[in-house]
Amino acid sequence: GNDNIAEICTNAIEGDKKTLATVLGKIGELKASNGDVEGARREFLDAIELLGPNQQNNGSSSSSFLDGGVADAQNCESRAGLHLYLGQLSCGEEALGSLRVGVTELEQAMNILEKLIETKETANTMIVEDGKDAMSLADLKRYLIETRKQLCSAYCSIAELYLTDLCDEPDAESCCEKALQSALKLDEIATESSEEINNNNAMDVDGENQKIFPPQPDALQTMANLRLSQSRGQEALVYIMKAYSRMKVGCEAMSSLVGLGKDEETRAGGKAEAQANELVEVDAASSLPGYEFRCQTVKILLECASLMEDFETKNQCAESGIQVLGSLMAENDEVIEVWYLLGCAFMACLPPNKDSAKYYWENAMSMLSKVKGELESTLDDDEDGYKENELEAVESQIIEVRKKLGIHDDDGGDDDDGMDDC
């Protein structure tokens, strides 16, 4: 009847809105990557408006309730992504406002999914499934884990904001701590849920055995950063080593590709076990955190090494840093900072590995000198002064590396024994 036609038309319009919102979001991302921040912001805001407000569930226990609930959770997640992206494009209080809206949307999505899972589990114990549900119980649980991971990351973004832009706010430390405690709680739940599903998959010989990776170590690393800012080095060490433990297999696998990996232990069990281990390493390497994140991991590890007094802990931090840097080198060996940090990591060992440190610092020096020459040759075309500022930064970095190498401007020579620790 007319009611059915109206419902079909409404659903079609809503579907078009969601599609258009997705397109606007992609355009916003493209504009942001091209430096058009204001244009990107407009696209994101238009996309948010198209998605509209949350639609509350009506309490029905039918399969349509479940399907509608999933759609509501997906809408919340879509809006959250747009608000979180807006937060990345903003600063200070404006960024905080966008991040908090994103968190609220993700919390709503999480609550919807938890309710759906509870309802579906209850239904499974009382009635026979009719096969019409849009998403299985297992898929809902996977979806919930991914949503918790996103929410964990959003809380970490809020904490990072209090460590940077809003660090002078009177309640910055307590707000940062609160956000990180929420993130760590979500991290723990998501990790336990992932392990439970993976263990069940391992026992299910007929299943697809789709592996779920634990959350990225954002919460652990950000907490380590906070503890360092509070001069609580021992606590920072615990958190950063937990963060590293999630990257260890992947980092060591990639590090071995550039000659920095640890010597392989003798593997019992023959070829089959070796092949299984290789598959684990490939999975671990593919799920590593991003490049900048791992750079920050190294800096925290080296700072912890500088604060520790005992031989074993210092070397543990330095060696872990070398493995992370090896993974970065395998991914891109043209980043000067990675060469510099490798020199610092080898000097942080006890006893310091001066030969290796010198090798990496000298390569960093060579790369910086090349960049300096290229900038100097284009200064005449520098109308806005950007290249001059970049040249000054490069010259400062060259001075820093020269100091590490023990090179003195007055004699131009070098002295291995005069090499600076990091």
C-alpha positions as CSV (number, residue, x, y, z in Angstrom):
1,G,0.0,0.0,0.0
2,N,0.9,3.7,0.3
3,D,2.7,3.1,3.6
4,N,5.0,0.5,2.0
5,I,5.8,2.9,-0.9
6,A,6.5,5.7,1.5
7,E,8.8,3.4,3.5
8,I,10.7,2.3,0.4
9,C,11.1,5.9,-0.7
10,T,12.4,7.0,2.8
11,N,14.9,4.1,2.9
12,A,16.1,5.0,-0.6
13,I,16.6,8.6,0.4
14,E,18.4,7.6,3.6
15,G,20.6,5.3,1.6
16,D,21.5,8.1,-0.8
17,K,22.3,10.4,2.1
18,K,24.7,7.8,3.6
19,T,26.4,7.3,0.2
20,L,26.8,11.0,-0.3
21,A,28.1,11.4,3.2
22,T,30.7,8.7,2.5
23,V,31.7,10.5,-0.7
24,L,32.0,13.9,1.1
25,G,34.1,12.3,3.8
26,K,36.5,10.9,1.2
27,I,36.7,14.3,-0.5
28,G,37.5,15.8,2.9
29,E,40.3,13.4,3.4
30,L,41.7,14.2,0.0
31,K,41.5,17.9,0.6
32,A,43.2,17.5,4.0
33,S,46.1,15.5,2.4
34,N,46.5,18.3,-0.1
35,G,46.7,21.0,2.6
36,D,43.2,22.4,2.1
37,V,42.2,22.3,5.8
38,E,39.2,24.7,5.6
39,G,37.9,22.8,2.5
40,A,38.3,19.5,4.3
41,R,36.5,20.9,7.3
42,R,33.5,22.0,5.2
43,E,33.2,18.6,3.6
44,F,33.3,16.8,7.0
45,L,30.7,19.1,8.5
46,D,28.4,18.6,5.5
47,A,28.8,14.9,5.7
48,I,27.9,15.0,9.5
49,E,24.8,16.9,8.7
50,L,23.7,14.4,6.0
51,L,24.1,11.5,8.4
52,G,21.7,13.2,10.8
53,P,21.1,12.5,14.5
54,N,21.1,9.1,16.2
55,Q,18.1,6.8,15.8
56,Q,17.2,5.2,19.0
57,N,16.1,1.5,19.0
58,N,12.5,0.9,19.8
59,G,13.1,-2.1,22.1
60,S,11.8,-4.8,19.8
61,S,13.3,-8.2,20.0
62,S,12.7,-9.1,16.4
63,S,15.4,-9.6,13.8
64,S,14.5,-6.2,12.3
65,F,15.4,-4.7,15.7
66,L,18.8,-6.4,15.4
67,D,19.3,-5.2,11.8
68,G,18.3,-1.7,12.6
69,G,20.6,-1.6,15.6
70,V,23.6,-2.6,13.5
71,A,22.7,0.2,11.1
72,D,22.5,2.7,14.1
73,A,25.9,1.5,15.3
74,Q,27.4,2.0,11.9
75,N,25.9,5.5,11.6
76,C,27.4,6.3,15.0
77,E,30.8,5.0,13.9
78,S,30.6,7.0,10.6
79,R,29.8,10.2,12.5
80,A,32.6,9.5,15.0
81,G,35.1,9.1,12.2
82,L,34.2,12.5,10.8
83,H,34.4,14.2,14.2
84,L,37.7,12.6,15.0
85,Y,39.1,13.7,11.7
86,L,37.9,17.3,12.4
87,G,39.8,17.0,15.7
88,Q,43.0,16.2,13.8
89,L,42.5,19.3,11.7
90,S,42.0,21.6,14.7
91,C,43.9,22.8,17.7
92,G,43.3,23.3,21.4
93,E,39.7,23.5,22.7
94,E,38.3,23.2,19.2
95,A,40.1,19.9,18.7
96,L,39.0,18.7,22.1
97,G,35.4,19.5,21.4
98,S,35.5,17.4,18.2
99,L,37.3,14.5,19.8
100,R,34.8,14.4,22.7
101,V,31.8,14.3,20.2
102,G,33.7,11.4,18.4
103,V,34.1,9.6,21.7
104,T,30.4,10.0,22.6
105,E,29.4,8.6,19.2
106,L,31.7,5.6,19.6
107,E,30.4,5.0,23.1
108,Q,26.8,4.9,21.7
109,A,27.9,2.5,19.0
110,M,29.6,0.3,21.6
111,N,26.4,0.3,23.8
112,I,24.2,-0.6,20.9
113,L,26.5,-3.5,19.9
114,E,26.7,-4.8,23.5
115,K,22.8,-4.7,23.7
116,L,22.5,-6.5,20.4
117,I,24.9,-9.2,21.5
118,E,23.1,-9.7,24.8
119,T,19.8,-9.9,23.0
120,K,21.1,-12.3,20.4
121,E,22.7,-14.6,23.0
122,T,19.5,-14.7,25.0
123,A,17.5,-15.5,21.8
124,N,20.0,-18.3,21.0
125,T,19.3,-20.0,24.3
126,M,15.5,-19.8,23.9
127,I,14.7,-20.2,20.2
128,V,16.0,-21.7,17.0
129,E,17.6,-19.1,14.7
130,D,15.7,-18.6,11.4
131,G,18.8,-17.4,9.5
132,K,17.4,-14.0,8.7
133,D,19.6,-11.9,10.9
134,A,21.9,-9.6,9.0
135,M,24.9,-10.2,11.2
136,S,25.8,-13.3,13.1
137,L,26.7,-13.3,16.8
138,A,30.4,-14.0,16.0
139,D,30.4,-11.1,13.5
140,L,28.8,-8.8,16.1
141,K,31.5,-9.7,18.6
142,R,34.2,-8.9,16.1
143,Y,32.5,-5.6,15.3
144,L,32.4,-4.7,19.0
145,I,36.1,-5.4,19.4
146,E,36.9,-3.1,16.5
147,T,34.7,-0.4,17.9
148,R,36.4,-0.7,21.3
149,K,39.7,-0.3,19.5
150,Q,38.6,2.9,17.8
151,L,37.2,4.2,21.1
152,C,40.5,3.4,22.8
153,S,42.4,5.3,20.1
154,A,40.0,8.3,20.5
155,Y,40.7,8.5,24.2
156,C,44.4,8.4,23.4
157,S,44.0,11.4,21.1
158,I,42.4,13.3,23.9
159,A,45.2,12.4,26.2
160,E,47.8,13.5,23.6
161,L,46.0,16.8,23.3
162,Y,46.5,17.4,27.1
163,L,50.2,16.5,26.7
164,T,50.6,19.1,23.9
165,D,48.2,21.9,23.0
166,L,46.3,21.9,26.4
167,C,49.3,21.1,28.6
168,D,49.0,24.5,30.4
169,E,45.4,23.9,31.4
170,P,45.1,23.7,35.2
171,D,43.5,20.2,35.1
172,A,45.5,19.0,32.1
173,E,47.3,16.2,34.1
174,S,44.2,14.8,35.7
175,C,42.2,15.0,32.4
176,C,45.0,13.2,30.6
177,E,45.2,10.5,33.3
178,K,41.4,10.0,33.2
179,A,41.4,9.6,29.4
180,L,44.3,7.1,29.5
181,Q,42.7,5.1,32.2
182,S,39.6,4.8,30.1
183,A,41.8,3.8,27.1
184,L,43.7,1.2,29.1
185,K,40.4,-0.4,30.3
186,L,39.2,-0.6,26.7
187,D,42.6,-1.9,25.6
188,E,42.4,-4.7,28.2
189,I,38.9,-5.8,27.3
190,A,39.6,-5.7,23.6
191,T,42.8,-7.7,24.0
192,E,41.0,-10.4,26.2
193,S,38.1,-10.6,23.7
194,S,40.5,-11.0,20.7
195,E,42.4,-13.8,22.5
196,E,39.1,-15.5,23.3
197,I,37.9,-15.4,19.7
198,N,41.3,-16.5,18.3
199,N,41.4,-19.4,20.8
200,N,37.9,-20.5,19.7
201,N,38.9,-20.2,16.1
202,A,42.0,-22.4,16.7
203,M,39.7,-25.1,18.0
204,D,37.1,-24.7,15.2
205,V,38.6,-26.8,12.3
206,D,35.7,-26.0,10.0
207,G,35.7,-22.2,10.7
208,E,37.3,-19.5,8.7
209,N,39.8,-18.9,11.5
210,Q,39.9,-15.2,10.8
211,K,42.5,-13.8,13.2
212,I,41.8,-10.7,15.3
213,F,44.8,-8.7,16.2
214,P,45.0,-7.0,19.7
215,P,44.7,-3.2,19.8
216,Q,47.6,-1.1,18.7
217,P,49.6,-0.1,21.8
218,D,48.5,3.5,21.7
219,A,47.2,3.5,25.3
220,L,50.3,1.9,26.7
221,Q,52.7,4.2,24.8
222,T,50.8,7.4,25.7
223,M,50.8,6.4,29.3
224,A,54.5,5.8,29.2
225,N,54.9,9.3,27.7
226,L,52.7,10.8,30.6
227,R,54.7,9.0,33.2
228,L,58.0,10.3,31.8
229,S,56.5,13.9,31.9
230,Q,55.8,13.2,35.6
231,S,59.4,12.0,36.2
232,R,58.1,8.5,37.0
233,G,60.6,6.6,34.9
234,Q,60.2,3.1,36.3
235,E,56.4,3.2,35.6
236,A,57.1,4.6,32.1
237,L,59.5,1.7,31.5
238,V,56.8,-0.9,32.4
239,Y,54.3,0.7,30.0
240,I,56.7,1.1,27.1
241,M,58.0,-2.4,27.3
242,K,54.4,-3.7,27.3
243,A,53.8,-1.6,24.2
244,Y,57.0,-3.0,22.6
245,S,56.0,-6.6,23.4
246,R,53.0,-6.1,21.0
247,M,55.4,-5.1,18.2
248,K,58.3,-7.3,19.1
249,V,57.7,-10.2,16.6
250,G,57.0,-7.9,13.7
251,C,59.8,-5.6,14.5
252,E,62.4,-8.4,14.8
253,A,61.2,-10.0,11.6
254,M,61.6,-6.7,9.6
255,S,64.8,-5.8,11.4
256,S,66.4,-9.0,10.2
257,L,65.9,-7.9,6.6
258,V,68.4,-5.0,7.1
259,G,70.9,-7.0,9.2
260,L,69.7,-5.7,12.6
261,G,67.6,-8.6,13.8
262,K,68.6,-10.8,16.7
263,D,70.2,-14.1,15.9
264,E,67.5,-16.8,15.4
265,E,67.2,-19.3,18.1
266,T,67.4,-22.9,17.2
267,R,64.0,-24.1,16.3
268,A,62.9,-27.5,17.5
269,G,60.3,-29.3,15.4
270,G,61.8,-29.0,12.0
271,K,60.5,-27.4,8.8
272,A,56.8,-27.3,9.6
273,E,57.4,-25.3,12.8
274,A,59.8,-23.0,10.9
275,Q,57.1,-22.3,8.3
276,A,54.5,-21.7,11.0
277,N,56.8,-19.2,12.7
278,E,57.4,-17.4,9.4
279,L,53.6,-17.0,8.9
280,V,53.3,-15.6,12.4
281,E,56.1,-13.1,11.6
282,V,54.5,-12.0,8.4
283,D,51.1,-11.4,10.2
284,A,52.9,-9.5,13.0
285,A,54.9,-7.3,10.5
286,S,51.8,-6.4,8.5
287,S,49.9,-5.3,11.7
288,L,52.7,-3.0,13.1
289,P,51.8,0.5,14.1
290,G,52.5,3.4,11.8
291,Y,56.0,4.8,11.0
292,E,55.7,7.9,13.2
293,F,54.3,5.9,16.1
294,R,57.3,3.6,16.1
295,C,59.6,6.6,15.9
296,Q,58.0,7.8,19.1
297,T,58.4,4.3,20.6
298,V,62.1,4.5,20.1
299,K,62.5,7.9,21.6
300,I,60.6,6.8,24.8
301,L,62.7,3.6,25.0
302,L,65.9,5.7,24.7
303,E,64.8,8.2,27.3
304,C,64.0,5.3,29.6
305,A,67.4,3.8,29.0
306,S,69.0,7.1,30.0
307,L,67.1,7.0,33.3
308,M,67.9,3.5,34.2
309,E,70.9,2.6,36.3
310,D,71.3,-1.2,36.0
311,F,73.1,-2.7,33.1
312,E,70.4,-5.2,32.1
313,T,67.5,-2.7,31.9
314,K,69.6,-0.2,29.9
315,N,70.5,-2.8,27.3
316,Q,67.0,-4.1,27.2
317,C,65.7,-0.6,26.3
318,A,68.5,0.0,23.8
319,E,68.1,-3.4,22.1
320,S,64.4,-3.0,21.9
321,G,64.9,0.4,20.3
322,I,67.3,-1.1,17.7
323,Q,64.7,-3.7,16.7
324,V,62.0,-1.0,16.2
325,L,64.5,1.1,14.2
326,G,65.4,-1.9,12.1
327,S,61.7,-2.3,11.2
328,L,61.6,1.4,10.2
329,M,64.8,1.0,8.2
330,A,63.4,-2.0,6.3
331,E,60.3,0.1,5.5
332,N,62.2,3.3,4.4
333,D,65.9,3.7,4.6
334,E,65.9,7.3,3.5
335,V,64.6,8.9,6.7
336,I,67.6,10.7,8.3
337,E,66.1,10.6,11.8
338,V,66.1,6.8,11.8
339,W,69.9,6.8,11.0
340,Y,70.5,9.3,13.7
341,L,68.4,7.4,16.3
342,L,70.2,4.1,15.5
343,G,73.5,5.8,16.4
344,C,71.9,6.9,19.6
345,A,70.6,3.4,20.4
346,F,74.0,1.8,19.8
347,M,75.6,4.4,22.1
348,A,72.9,3.7,24.8
349,C,74.1,0.1,25.1
350,L,76.4,-1.0,27.9
351,P,79.2,-1.0,26.9
352,P,78.5,1.5,24.1
353,N,78.9,0.1,20.5
354,K,80.9,3.1,19.2
355,D,81.7,1.6,15.8
356,S,78.0,1.0,14.9
357,A,77.0,4.4,16.4
358,K,79.7,6.1,14.3
359,Y,78.5,4.3,11.1
360,Y,74.9,5.4,11.5
361,W,75.8,9.0,12.5
362,E,78.2,9.4,9.6
363,N,75.5,8.3,7.2
364,A,73.0,10.7,8.8
365,M,75.7,13.4,8.4
366,S,76.1,12.6,4.8
367,M,72.4,12.7,4.1
368,L,72.0,16.0,6.0
369,S,74.9,17.5,4.0
370,K,73.2,16.5,0.7
371,V,69.9,18.1,1.8
372,K,71.8,21.2,2.9
373,G,73.4,21.5,-0.6
374,E,70.1,21.1,-2.3
375,L,68.5,23.8,-0.2
376,E,71.4,26.2,-0.7
377,S,71.1,25.8,-4.5
378,T,67.4,26.8,-4.5
379,L,67.5,29.8,-2.0
380,D,67.3,32.3,-4.8
381,D,63.7,31.0,-5.6
382,D,62.7,31.1,-2.0
383,E,60.1,34.0,-2.0
384,D,58.3,33.0,1.2
385,G,61.4,32.2,3.3
386,Y,60.3,28.5,3.8
387,K,63.5,27.0,2.4
388,E,65.6,29.4,4.5
389,N,63.9,28.2,7.6
390,E,64.3,24.6,6.5
391,L,68.0,25.2,5.9
392,E,68.4,26.6,9.4
393,A,66.8,23.5,10.8
394,V,69.1,21.2,8.8
395,E,72.2,23.2,9.9
396,S,71.1,22.8,13.5
397,Q,70.8,19.0,13.0
398,I,74.3,18.9,11.4
399,I,75.7,20.6,14.5
400,E,74.0,18.0,16.7
401,V,75.4,15.1,14.7
402,R,78.9,16.6,14.7
403,K,78.7,16.8,18.5
404,K,77.7,13.2,18.7
405,L,80.7,12.3,16.5
406,G,83.0,14.3,18.6
407,I,83.8,16.6,15.6
408,H,85.0,20.1,16.7
409,D,84.6,23.1,14.5
410,D,88.0,24.5,15.6
411,D,90.0,21.7,14.2
412,G,87.6,19.8,11.8
413,G,88.9,16.5,13.1
414,D,87.1,13.7,14.9
415,D,87.8,11.7,18.0
416,D,86.0,8.4,18.5
417,D,86.6,8.6,22.3
418,G,84.9,12.0,22.3
419,M,81.7,10.7,20.9
420,D,78.7,11.8,22.9
421,D,76.2,9.4,24.6
422,C,72.5,9.9,23.9
